């Protein structure tokens, strides 16, 4: 094995390779030497993470020995090994961050963003206070209404829909109004000076919000009105009547600063959302808005937000606008979702209408994905197909969040953590948790044992299925971007340390040959690898339950790897059952291993 540094990244090269051929055709997806480059960044700041752990393969030492490295100062690492062939599984991890794994999809290069295990209130040390005013809000004196603006930074569709990264925060403040008295309002609200009750002046200035500095933000304001009577009686700002929107794009926040937003875009009624096929009792959340290009990304500007229950309403009126003026390049969207109305919030399905409509418009939401059934057995995670033939587009990718959450739903004293993000193609039907070496950062095997924590918490698995475009890097860094349908479910799961210490594989010695198989049981494929001090060639065979040789290849005994897709020598799929992988030489069996194949 040669280890050196080249072009800013560490390089590992293993010289031994296996050549598996039968009748001139490759048996188990083996190719010439190949490379995989991985870049690891901090998802909050975009900065490279030096010293991050990266593993290529489903397990330590598979598909080649010492298949993990640490990133350099630029956050990069390069793997160069003859055993790398076809789509690879890549895992990245760093202390204080959730692990991230992309299964069987990485071909040559990928950038992986890592996010803190627990929400970072310091915003990676860049928390910055921005405040300001909103100009040109339409308001009328002595009409019984207060005109209010709410200010938020625009976020990506994935962040808005999935809550992955909400890069801002604000608190509440007490404002004393004439006649009304003390009212608690969010810090990000702004009231221009206005007169009610003939002589009473009402105002709140400035709006305030905290967000990460040293980056560009797009600020939006949504202006509306609420009656003074409703405010006196404790009405929520969520119930105010929305009338206007303002947008200030691509403002670089280098430190604390003031921003003035011009509220110059009128919103109007004319958007109707009709919902059908929603389970009785489900809560509904509907959002109208527009996607706008900003600093090379598409960001979501929210116009209107409505919440209700399907038992109360199946048709909702919302405001929007036909793109024009400062928003002439906007693409209108409307998002509908339904979820569990209980405190456990155990399921959800949603649809994004990306048609770029103009008003008036009727959005009919009726082709929902099914809610998947999910199950964990040992280190194996599986799911049912949530697609409904002829109704919803089939999902293309899945994402899993695994971490800790309170045993009692809604217990805010117990922090929710995300310890592992895992991405797999939807058709896989499941995955096995990667087996990590002891050198990997974080808890043993990547998951914390709830028994060892003081909080009343449990491990959970939250599973998403959606139909984003196929690029694995886009999926890992913006799961729902470009997608239109999603569904999710979560369940509590048992603790299971996926550590190489628990790996039952025999260890190689100077006299033995180690034959490993992973995942085992396998559904889509089983990776085989072997190591020994033996020289020369041998034969790898796949044996049926009744002892018939299904496939046979010549191999190098020293080291190698192969992939079996559950087929015989003619390419025919084999049924579920227990098969054997056997390595032999001179008609003498050296090593064999049972393979559990699940169709």
N, C-alpha and C positions, 0 to 999 in steps of 0.2 A: 504494500500500500504506500502510495506517495502522497504526502501532504505538503502543499505549498500555497502561497498567496499570489493571485494573479488578477490584474484589472480591478483591484479594490475589493475582491471577495475571496473568501477561503475556497479552496478547491480540494476535493477528495477524489482520488482515482484508485479504483481497484482493478488490477490488471487481468485477473482471471475471469473467463466468460464461458457460458455453456452454449453449445450449438445443438439444438434439438431438431432433427429432420426425419421425416418418414416419406419415402417415395418422392423426395424433392419438395415436399410441402411442409411448412412449419406447423408443429403440433400445438404449441401452447403460447402463442403470442410473444415470441422472442425476436429481438432485432439487434442490430449492431449497437455499439456504445452510443449513449445519448446523454443529454444534459438537462437539468432543470435549474433555473435561476429563481430565487425567491427574495423578494424585498418586503421588509416588515416595517410598518409605520404606526405611529400613534394616531388612532382615529380621531382624537380630539383636536390635535394640532397639525397633523400631517407630517410631523417630524419623523425622521428615521429612528428606529430603536436599535441601539448598539447592544450586542450581547444577548439578543433574543435567541431562543431555542427553536430550531427548525428540523423537522424529521420528514423524510420522503419515504413513504411506504406505510402499510397498515400496522406495522409493529416494529419494535426495535430489532435490528438485524435482518429485516425483510423489506425489500428484496435483496439487500446486500449488507454485509457486515458494517457496523459503525455508520449507520445511515442517518446520523444526526450531526448537526454542526451549530455554531453560534455566529450570528451576524456580525459584520464588521461595523466600523464607524458610520458607514453610509447606509446601514440597515440591510445590507445585501449578503447573500451567500449563494454559491454555485456548487451544485452536485454534478459530478462527471463520473459515470460508472457504466460499464457494459450491461449491467442488469436493468438499467432504466430503459423501458420500452413501452410505448403507448401511454395512455392516460394514467397519471400517478395520483396517489393520495398524499396531501401535504398538510402537516400540522405545524402551527407556530404558537409560541408561548413566551411570556416574560413575566417576571415577578410583578404582582399587583394588577395584572391584566388577565382577562378571560382568554383561555385557549381558543384557537380557531382551527378547524379542520375542513378541508375540501376533499371529498371522496372521489377517487377515480375520474378526475377531470382535467388535471393540470398537465399540459403537454410540454411546453418549453420554458415558460416564465409566468410569474404571477406576483402581484402586490397584495399583501394581506394587511388589513388594518386591525389593530388590537384596541379594545376598549377596556376601561377599568372594571374590575370585578364588582366594585361598589361605586355608585354614582359619585363622581369627583366634584365636590362643591367648589373647589378652587379652580375648576376648569383648566386643569393641568398647569396651575400657577399663573394663568393669564386672565383671571376674572377681572373684568373692567366695567366700571359704571359709566353708562351713557344716559343722558337725559336731554330733554328739549321740549319743544312746543309743536303744536299742529296748527297750521295757518288755514284760513279760509273755510273753516267749518260753518256750514249753514246753520244759523240759529235765529230764533225769534224771541223777543222779550215778551214777558207777561202772557205767554200762551199755555202755561201750566205744564210745560215740559222742560227738562234739562237736556242739553246737547252734549254728548260725551264721545270721546275718541279713545280707543284702545290700541296700543302700539305693540307690535311684535316683529321680530325678524322673520323673514321668509325662510322656509326650510324645504328640504327635499320631500318628494312624495313618500319615500320609505320612512323618513323620520316622522312625517305627519301621520301616516297610517299605522305604523308599527311601534312608534315611540322609541326607536332605537337610540337616537341621539337628539335630545332637545337642548340645543346649545344656548340656553338663556335661562334666567331665573329672575323672579321678582317677589316681593312680599306684599303685605297689606299695610295701609296707613289709615289713621283716623283723621277724618276731615270734618270740621264743625261748620255746618251750614245754618244760615238764618232759618228760624221757624222749625226746620227739620231736626236740627240738633246734630249729634255726633253720628257719622256714617262711616263704616269701614269700606274703603275702596282699594282696589289693587294699585300698586305703585305705577303700573304701566298705563294708568288712565290719565286723561287730560280733559279739563273743562275750560273752555274759553269763558271769559267774564260775560255774564248775562244777568238780566234783571227779571225777577219773578216777584209776585205779590206786590207789584207796583214800585217798590223802593228797595227790595232786598237783593243784594248782589251775591251771586253764586260763582265760584271759580275754584279750580284746582290746577296748579302749575308748579313745577314741570312734571311731565311723565318721566319715570325712571325705570331702567332695566339693566341687569348685569349680563354680560356675555363675554366670550373669549376675545381678548385683544390680539393685536398683531396679525389680523386677518381682515378680509373684506366681508361686509354684511350688506344685505338689502333690507331696509326698514319699511314696514307697511303700517298704515293706520286704518282702522275701521271706525267710522263715525256714525252715531245713531242717536236716538232720543228715548227718554224714559220719563213718564209723568212724575211730577213731584209727589202726588198722592201715593203712587206705587212705591216710590223711594221711601216715603215716610212709613209705609206698611211693610217694609223689608223686602221688596222685590229684588231679584237677582239681576245683575247686569247682563246675564245670558238672555234675559227676556226683552232687552231693549230692541227697538225698531231700527234696523240698519238702513242707512241712506247713502253713505259715501265711502270712498276708498282713496287713499293716497299712497304713493310708492316713491321711495328714494333709493336708487339702485347703486350697488357697488361702492359703498362708502368704506374707506379703509379706517379701521379703528386701531390706532397706534397706542392709545391711552385714553383716560377719561376725556370726554368731549361732549359738546352740545350738537344736536341735530334738529333741524326744523323740517317737518314733513308737510307738504302742500296737499291738502285734502281737496282735490280738484276733479275727481272722477265720480260721477253720479251712478248709483245703483238703482235698479228698478225691478219691480215684480215682473213675472213672466216665465219663471222656471217652476215647473211642476214635477215632483218626484212621486211616482206611483210604485208601490211595493206589493208583491204577491209571492206566495210560496214561503213565507216566513213562519217559523214555528210559533204557535200561540204562546203568549207570555214573554216573548223576546223583546228586549230593548232595541230601539232604533237610534242610530246616530247618522245624520246626513250633513254633508259639507259641500258648499258650492265655492268655487274659486277658479283660479287660472294658473297655468304653468307659464313662467316667463324665463327666458335665457338670462343668466347672470353669472359672470366670471367663468364662462365655459360650462355651466351646469344649468339644469332645469330646476327652478325653485317654485314652490307652491305658495301663491298668495290666496289667503282665505277671505271670502266675501261674506258667507253666512254659515251659521251652525245651528242645527235644530236637533233636539233630542225629544223622544217620545217613546211610547210602547205600542207594539203592533195591535194590541187589544184596544187602543185608544184612537189610532189613526193609521191608515194605510196609504194616504195621499197627503203630501206635505207641500206647501207653497214656500218658495224661497226667492231671494233676490240674486241677481247676477248682472251682467252687462255685456253688450256686444263690443268686442275689442275695437279700440280707437284711441287716438291721442297718444299719451305716454305708454299706453298698454296696447298699442296696435299690433305688436308682435306676440301677444298673449294667446294661449290656447285654452279655451274654457273647459273645465272639468267639473264633474259632480261625483261625489263619493257617497255610497250608501253601505252601511254595515248593520248587521244585527248580532246580538250576543246574549249570553245568559244573563237574565235579570236578577239572579240570586247573588249573594255576596261572594260565592266561590268563583264566579265568572269563568266557567270551565270551557266555553266554546265561543266561536265567532266565525262569521262568513261575511265577505265584503265584495263589492264590485266598484271599479272605477270606470266611469264613462269618460273616455278620452276623445270623444267625437269632435271637439272643437266647435260646439254649437253656437248659434246666435239666437237671440230672443225673438219671439216666444219659443219655448222648447218644452217638450214633455219627455222626461227620462223614465223609462219603464224598467224597473229592476225585478227580474223574474227568473233569471237563469243562474242561480247560485250554485257554487260547488257544494258537494256534500260535506258534512262534518266528519273528519276521519276518526276511525277507532285506532288507538295506539296502545302498544304493549311492550313492556321490557321484561326479558328473561335473561338473568345473568348479565352479561355485557352486550347482549343482542337487543337492538331496538327495531321494532317493525311497525308498519302502519297499513291500514286498508286504503284502497284506491278511492280518493274523494271525488273523482270525476263522475258525472252523471251523463251517460251517453245520450247525445242528441239535445242536451240541455246546456251544459257548461263546457267551455274549452278545457281540455285536459291539462292538469298541472305539469310543468316541466321540471321544477326544482322544489326541493324541500329545505327547510332550515329548522334546526333544533337548538333551543336554549336549555342548558342544564345548569342548575344552581340551587341556592337555598331560598326558601320563602317561609313565612310564618305558618304554623300548623293551623292556627285560627285565622280565617280569612279576615282581612282588614286590620290586623294587629300591627299598628304602625311602629311599635317598639322593636319589632324584629326587622332588620334590614333585608331587602331582597337582593340577592347577588346573582350574577351571571358568571359561571365558572368555565363554561364551554359553549362555543358556537360551532355547529356542525352543519355542513351543506352537502346534500346528496341529490342526485337526479331522482325525480319522482318515481320513475319506473323501477328503481332498485328494490323498492318494497321494504327496505330496512338497511341497517348497517351494524357493524360491530365496533364498539368503542376502541379506538386505537390503543395498543399496548405500548406504554411509554417506558423508557429506561429510567433508572433511579436518578440520573443526572437532570431530568426534566424539572423545570421550576414549578413551584406551587405544591399543593397537597399531593400525596402519593397517588399516582395514577390519574391526577388531574381533577379529582373531586374530593371535597371535604366530607368527612364522616360527621353527620349531624350529632352523633352521640358525643363527639368531642367538642361541641360548641355549647356555650352557656345559654343561648337563646332557645326559645321554644320553636325550633325550625325543623324543616324537612327538605329532602332533596325533591326537586320537581323536574319534569320534562315538559317543555312547551314546544309543540310541533306545528310548523307552518307548511302549507302546500300552496304554491302559486304558479303563475305562468309567465315569468319574466323571460326575456331573450336568453339565449343559451350560453353566452360568454361567462365562464366561471369567475373571472375577476369582477365583472359587473355584478354578478349575483352575490359575491362575498362582500362587496362594498356598497350595495344598494339593492337589497333583495327584491323589492317590488317595483323598481324602476322599469318602466316599459310594460309592466304587467297590467292585467285588468281584473283578475279574479284571485281570491285567496280564501283560505279557511284555516282555522287553527283549533287545537285542543291542548289542554295540559292535564297531567296526572301526577300524583306523588309517586316516587320510585324508591327502590331499595338502594342502599349504598353498596357499591361494588368497585373496589379499587382496581383500575385497569393498569396495573404496573407490571413491568417485566419481571419483578420479583415473584409474581403469581403465575408466570408463564410455565406450564408444565413441560416445555420442550427439553429434551436431554441436551446437556452441554457437550460441545465437541472436545475430543481428546486427541492425543497423538495416534490413537489406534482405531477410533470409532468414526463413523460418519453420522452427522446430525442431519435429519430430514424434518423440516418444519412445514406446517400447513396453516394458512390463515386467509380469510376467516374459515372457521371449521366448527359448526356447520356453515355451508356456503349456499347462497341462493343464485347469485349471478356469476360468480367465479370463485376459485380457490387458488391462492398463490402458494407455490411450492418453492422451497429454497433448501440448499444443502451446503455443508462445509465438511472438509476432512483433511487429513494429512496424506491422503492416498494420492498416488500419481496414476496417470493413464486414463482410459475411458471406461465407461460402464453403460448401463442401460436403465432408463426410467420407464416404468410401466404403470398403466392404470388398469387395475384388476376389478372385474365385476363381482357382485356378491356371491355368484356361483363359481367364481374362480377363473372366468374367461378373460384373456388379455384383450382389453379394448383398444389400447394405444401403446405404442412402444417407440422409444427414441434413444439414440446414442447421445451420451452426455460426457462431459469432463467430470471426473470424480472429485477433483480438488474443491470446486465451488461452482455454484450456478443457481439459476432460478428459472421458473416456468409458471405459466398460468393455465389452469384447466377451466373451461367454460361448460363442463357437464356434457361433453359430446364424445362419441366414439370416433374411430379412425375415419369413418365416412361422413362425419359432421352431423350425425343424427343425435338428437338430444336423448339423454338417458333418464330413466324415471328416478324419483326420489329413492334413496336407500343408502346403505353403507358400502362404500367402495374402498379400494386400497391403492395407495401409491407405493411402489416398490422399486428400490434401486438394487441392482445386482451386477455381478461381473463373473464371467466364466461359469455361467449357470448356477452361481452361488449367490443367495440372497444376502445382501449386506445390511439393509435397513428397510423397514416398511412402516407405513403409517395409515390408520383408518381415516377415510374422508366421508363425512356425512353430507350428502347432497340433498337439498330441499328444492323441489320443483315448484 
